[in-house]
Amino acid sequence: MPSTDHARLSPATLALLIIPPLLWAGNAVVGRMMQGVIPPVTLNFVRWALAFLLLLPMAGWVLRPGPHGMWPHWRRFALLGLLGVGTYNALQYLALKTSSPMNVTLVASSGPVWVLMIGRIFYGVAISRRAALGAALSLAGVAVVLSHGRVENLLAVRFALGDGLMLLASMLWSFYSWQLARPEPTHIQSDWSAFLLAQVVMGVGWSGLYAAGEWMLLPPLADGASHIRWGWPLAAGLLYVALGPSLLAYRCWGAAIGRAGPTIAALFNNLTPLFAALMSATLLNEPPHLFHAVSFVLIVCGILISSSPRR
């Protein structure tokens, strides 16, 4: 398991750490835009079903029975699929029904704290002063955006249902990140497409169960109307969430954790709300403000302090 103390991050590792939050910010914005177009849990199921079809030609061998496939390790992949594919993303799309992309990504930025706590409690990883300070600075950046730079706003914050769902999702994602840090089974984990497909095939099962439950609870519509609005906006949204946040982001995230460890990776995940702010300004007509710049500085300082080599 990677240590929480690392040498200076290389440009390649930095790229692997930055690409996932950029794509996941886009996922939050697109997920918000898909509200009213497709039910949120169904969106998650279709997203991963498409990702499964895209991965199958590249790594179909991992699904074959035998000692070299995924089935001797099915419990591990069932857990990874439950945490990182099925539940986390379903909770995020549900959260976007009552929260904005900015709020959802900001709440998700509590990740470094949960990673540190879960690593200490369940995996026996010590919390260094540098990591704790970096997490504190990153959360301070989150608080600046949440309060719009005003202390009185922070004291008056009331979390919506979506914020609570995203907080639960962040805790589950922290467990997922620590599970990714286990380099086993090595013959599968060394092949990124096989490792991801083994998770996705289980995740599609979990998300399919969630989607079935969603449709059982959806109210009937009059005059033969559908809960899904078919058209090019839906097709474009599905194409993006299946390719970018699913395949490319998860590929980079797994590789980044292998190089930098889950604690440092979680701090870079705090860049997601900053990217979401820029995308919201462009696509949702929500321009950034001065406090967004202050938040960015705090988050970047937290990343630099946590990832700097010990002298």
C-alpha positions as CSV (number, residue, x, y, z in Angstrom):
1,M,0.0,0.0,0.0
2,P,1.4,3.4,-0.9
3,S,2.8,5.5,1.8
4,T,1.2,8.8,2.7
5,D,4.6,10.5,2.3
6,H,5.9,10.9,-1.3
7,A,8.7,12.4,-3.3
8,R,8.0,15.5,-5.4
9,L,5.2,14.7,-7.9
10,S,6.3,14.3,-11.5
11,P,4.5,16.1,-14.4
12,A,3.0,12.8,-15.5
13,T,1.6,12.1,-12.0
14,L,0.3,15.6,-11.8
15,A,-1.6,15.1,-15.1
16,L,-3.1,11.9,-13.8
17,L,-4.2,13.7,-10.6
18,I,-5.7,16.7,-12.5
19,I,-7.6,14.9,-15.3
20,P,-10.2,13.1,-13.1
21,P,-11.4,16.2,-11.1
22,L,-11.7,18.0,-14.4
23,L,-13.9,15.3,-16.0
24,W,-15.9,14.8,-12.7
25,A,-16.7,18.5,-12.6
26,G,-18.1,18.1,-16.1
27,N,-20.0,15.0,-14.9
28,A,-21.7,17.1,-12.1
29,V,-22.7,19.8,-14.6
30,V,-24.0,17.3,-17.2
31,G,-25.8,15.4,-14.4
32,R,-27.5,18.6,-13.4
33,M,-28.5,19.3,-17.1
34,M,-29.9,15.8,-17.4
35,Q,-32.4,16.4,-14.5
36,G,-35.9,16.1,-16.1
37,V,-34.4,14.3,-19.1
38,I,-33.7,10.9,-17.5
39,P,-34.2,9.7,-13.9
40,P,-30.9,10.1,-12.0
41,V,-30.4,6.4,-10.9
42,T,-31.3,5.2,-14.4
43,L,-28.7,7.7,-15.8
44,N,-26.1,6.0,-13.6
45,F,-27.1,2.5,-14.9
46,V,-27.1,3.5,-18.5
47,R,-23.8,5.3,-18.1
48,W,-22.0,2.2,-16.8
49,A,-23.8,-0.2,-19.2
50,L,-22.3,1.8,-22.0
51,A,-18.9,1.9,-20.4
52,F,-19.2,-1.9,-20.0
53,L,-19.8,-2.3,-23.8
54,L,-16.8,0.0,-24.6
55,L,-14.5,-2.0,-22.3
56,L,-15.5,-5.4,-23.4
57,P,-13.5,-5.6,-26.6
58,M,-10.4,-4.4,-24.7
59,A,-10.5,-6.7,-21.7
60,G,-13.1,-9.3,-22.2
61,W,-10.7,-12.0,-21.1
62,V,-11.1,-11.0,-17.5
63,L,-14.7,-12.3,-17.5
64,R,-13.7,-15.8,-18.6
65,P,-13.9,-18.6,-16.0
66,G,-10.6,-19.9,-14.7
67,P,-7.8,-18.9,-12.3
68,H,-6.6,-15.9,-14.5
69,G,-10.0,-14.2,-14.6
70,M,-11.8,-12.1,-12.0
71,W,-14.0,-14.7,-10.6
72,P,-11.6,-16.1,-8.0
73,H,-11.5,-12.5,-6.6
74,W,-15.2,-11.8,-7.1
75,R,-15.7,-10.5,-3.6
76,R,-13.1,-7.8,-4.0
77,F,-14.6,-6.6,-7.3
78,A,-18.1,-6.8,-6.0
79,L,-17.1,-4.4,-3.2
80,L,-15.3,-2.1,-5.6
81,G,-18.2,-2.1,-7.9
82,L,-20.6,-1.4,-5.1
83,L,-18.6,1.5,-3.7
84,G,-17.1,3.2,-6.7
85,V,-19.5,2.4,-9.6
86,G,-22.9,1.6,-8.3
87,T,-23.5,3.6,-5.1
88,Y,-21.3,6.6,-5.3
89,N,-22.5,7.7,-8.7
90,A,-26.1,7.0,-8.0
91,L,-25.9,9.1,-4.9
92,Q,-24.3,11.9,-6.8
93,Y,-27.0,12.1,-9.5
94,L,-29.6,11.9,-6.8
95,A,-27.9,14.8,-5.0
96,L,-28.0,16.9,-8.2
97,K,-31.8,16.9,-8.0
98,T,-31.8,19.2,-5.0
99,S,-28.3,20.7,-5.1
100,S,-26.2,22.6,-7.6
101,P,-23.0,21.3,-9.3
102,M,-21.1,23.7,-7.1
103,N,-22.6,22.4,-3.8
104,V,-22.3,18.8,-4.8
105,T,-18.6,19.1,-5.7
106,L,-17.9,21.2,-2.6
107,V,-19.4,18.7,-0.3
108,A,-17.4,16.0,-2.1
109,S,-14.3,18.0,-1.2
110,S,-14.6,16.7,2.4
111,G,-12.9,13.6,0.9
112,P,-9.4,14.3,2.3
113,V,-10.7,14.3,5.9
114,W,-12.5,11.0,5.4
115,V,-9.5,9.4,3.7
116,L,-7.3,10.4,6.6
117,M,-9.8,9.1,9.2
118,I,-10.6,5.9,7.4
119,G,-6.9,5.3,6.7
120,R,-6.1,5.7,10.4
121,I,-9.0,3.7,11.8
122,F,-9.2,0.8,9.4
123,Y,-5.8,0.6,7.7
124,G,-3.5,1.8,10.5
125,V,-1.9,4.6,8.5
126,A,-0.6,7.4,10.6
127,I,-1.7,11.0,9.9
128,S,1.3,13.2,9.4
129,R,1.2,16.9,10.4
130,R,1.8,17.8,6.7
131,A,-1.2,15.8,5.6
132,A,-3.4,17.1,8.3
133,L,-2.5,20.7,7.5
134,G,-3.0,20.2,3.8
135,A,-6.5,18.7,4.5
136,A,-7.3,21.6,6.8
137,L,-6.3,24.2,4.1
138,S,-8.3,22.4,1.5
139,L,-11.4,22.3,3.7
140,A,-10.9,26.0,4.4
141,G,-11.0,26.6,0.7
142,V,-14.3,24.7,0.5
143,A,-15.7,26.8,3.4
144,V,-14.8,30.0,1.6
145,V,-16.8,29.0,-1.5
146,L,-19.7,27.6,0.6
147,S,-19.9,30.9,2.6
148,H,-19.3,33.2,-0.5
149,G,-16.4,34.6,1.5
150,R,-18.5,35.7,4.5
151,V,-18.4,34.2,7.9
152,E,-22.0,35.0,8.7
153,N,-23.1,33.0,5.6
154,L,-21.0,30.0,6.8
155,L,-22.7,30.1,10.2
156,A,-26.1,30.2,8.6
157,V,-25.5,27.3,6.2
158,R,-28.4,24.8,6.0
159,F,-27.6,21.6,4.1
160,A,-30.1,20.3,1.5
161,L,-31.0,16.7,1.1
162,G,-28.6,16.5,-1.8
163,D,-25.7,17.8,0.3
164,G,-26.3,15.0,2.8
165,L,-26.4,12.4,0.1
166,M,-23.2,13.7,-1.3
167,L,-21.5,13.6,2.2
168,L,-22.5,9.9,2.4
169,A,-21.1,9.4,-1.1
170,S,-17.8,11.0,-0.1
171,M,-17.4,8.6,2.8
172,L,-18.0,5.6,0.5
173,W,-15.5,7.0,-2.1
174,S,-12.9,7.2,0.6
175,F,-13.3,3.5,1.3
176,Y,-13.1,2.9,-2.4
177,S,-9.8,4.8,-2.7
178,W,-8.2,2.8,0.1
179,Q,-9.4,-0.4,-1.5
180,L,-7.8,0.7,-4.8
181,A,-4.5,1.0,-3.0
182,R,-4.3,-2.7,-2.5
183,P,-2.2,-4.1,-5.4
184,E,-4.1,-7.3,-5.9
185,P,-4.7,-9.3,-7.9
186,T,-1.6,-8.0,-9.6
187,H,-2.2,-9.7,-13.0
188,I,-5.5,-7.9,-13.4
189,Q,-4.6,-4.6,-11.7
190,S,-1.6,-4.2,-14.0
191,D,-4.1,-4.0,-17.0
192,W,-6.2,-0.9,-16.4
193,S,-9.0,-1.9,-18.8
194,A,-9.3,-5.4,-17.2
195,F,-9.2,-4.0,-13.7
196,L,-11.9,-1.4,-14.6
197,L,-14.1,-3.9,-16.4
198,A,-14.0,-6.3,-13.4
199,Q,-15.4,-3.4,-11.3
200,V,-17.9,-2.3,-13.9
201,V,-19.4,-5.7,-14.5
202,M,-20.2,-5.8,-10.8
203,G,-21.2,-2.1,-10.7
204,V,-23.7,-2.6,-13.5
205,G,-25.4,-5.3,-11.4
206,W,-25.6,-3.0,-8.4
207,S,-26.7,0.0,-10.4
208,G,-29.3,-2.1,-12.2
209,L,-30.8,-3.1,-8.9
210,Y,-30.9,0.5,-7.9
211,A,-32.5,1.5,-11.2
212,A,-35.2,-1.2,-10.9
213,G,-36.1,0.2,-7.5
214,E,-36.2,3.7,-8.8
215,W,-38.7,2.8,-11.6
216,M,-40.9,1.0,-9.0
217,L,-41.1,4.3,-7.1
218,L,-41.6,6.6,-10.0
219,P,-45.1,8.0,-10.3
220,P,-47.2,7.1,-13.4
221,L,-47.4,9.8,-16.1
222,A,-50.6,10.6,-17.9
223,D,-51.3,10.4,-21.7
224,G,-48.5,7.8,-22.3
225,A,-45.7,10.3,-21.4
226,S,-42.3,8.9,-20.6
227,H,-39.9,9.6,-17.8
228,I,-37.1,9.6,-20.4
229,R,-37.0,12.4,-23.0
230,W,-35.3,10.9,-26.0
231,G,-33.2,13.1,-28.2
232,W,-29.8,14.5,-29.0
233,P,-29.3,16.2,-25.6
234,L,-29.7,12.8,-23.9
235,A,-27.4,11.1,-26.4
236,A,-24.7,13.7,-26.0
237,G,-24.9,13.6,-22.2
238,L,-24.7,9.8,-22.2
239,L,-21.7,9.8,-24.5
240,Y,-19.8,12.2,-22.3
241,V,-20.6,10.4,-19.0
242,A,-19.7,7.0,-20.5
243,L,-16.4,8.1,-22.0
244,G,-15.0,10.9,-19.9
245,P,-16.0,10.5,-16.2
246,S,-16.2,6.7,-16.5
247,L,-13.4,5.3,-18.6
248,L,-10.7,8.1,-18.8
249,A,-11.2,9.5,-15.3
250,Y,-11.3,6.1,-13.6
251,R,-8.2,5.0,-15.6
252,C,-6.3,8.1,-14.5
253,W,-7.6,7.9,-10.9
254,G,-6.4,4.3,-10.4
255,A,-3.0,5.1,-11.9
256,A,-2.7,8.3,-9.8
257,I,-3.5,6.4,-6.5
258,G,-0.9,3.8,-7.5
259,R,1.8,6.5,-7.8
260,A,0.8,9.1,-5.2
261,G,-1.4,7.2,-2.7
262,P,-5.0,7.8,-1.7
263,T,-4.3,10.7,0.7
264,I,-2.6,12.9,-1.9
265,A,-5.1,11.9,-4.6
266,A,-8.0,12.9,-2.4
267,L,-6.5,16.4,-2.0
268,F,-6.3,16.9,-5.8
269,N,-10.0,15.8,-5.9
270,N,-10.7,19.1,-4.2
271,L,-10.0,20.8,-7.5
272,T,-13.4,19.5,-8.7
273,P,-15.5,22.4,-7.4
274,L,-13.1,24.9,-8.9
275,F,-13.5,23.3,-12.3
276,A,-17.2,23.0,-11.7
277,A,-17.4,26.8,-11.0
278,L,-15.7,27.5,-14.4
279,M,-18.0,25.1,-16.2
280,S,-21.1,26.5,-14.5
281,A,-20.1,30.0,-15.5
282,T,-19.8,28.9,-19.2
283,L,-22.7,26.4,-19.4
284,L,-25.1,27.5,-16.7
285,N,-24.5,31.2,-16.7
286,E,-23.1,31.2,-13.1
287,P,-20.0,33.4,-13.2
288,P,-17.2,32.9,-10.7
289,H,-16.4,35.5,-8.0
290,L,-13.4,36.7,-6.0
291,F,-14.0,34.1,-3.3
292,H,-13.6,31.4,-5.9
293,A,-10.0,32.6,-6.4
294,V,-9.4,32.7,-2.7
295,S,-10.7,29.1,-2.4
296,F,-8.5,28.0,-5.3
297,V,-5.4,29.4,-3.6
298,L,-6.2,27.6,-0.3
299,I,-6.9,24.3,-2.0
300,V,-3.7,24.5,-4.1
301,C,-1.7,25.4,-1.0
302,G,-3.1,22.3,0.8
303,I,-2.1,20.1,-2.1
304,L,1.4,21.5,-2.3
305,I,2.0,21.2,1.5
306,S,0.7,17.6,1.6
307,S,2.6,16.5,-1.4
308,S,5.9,18.2,-0.7
309,P,8.8,15.9,0.4
310,R,9.8,15.7,4.0
311,R,13.1,17.4,4.8
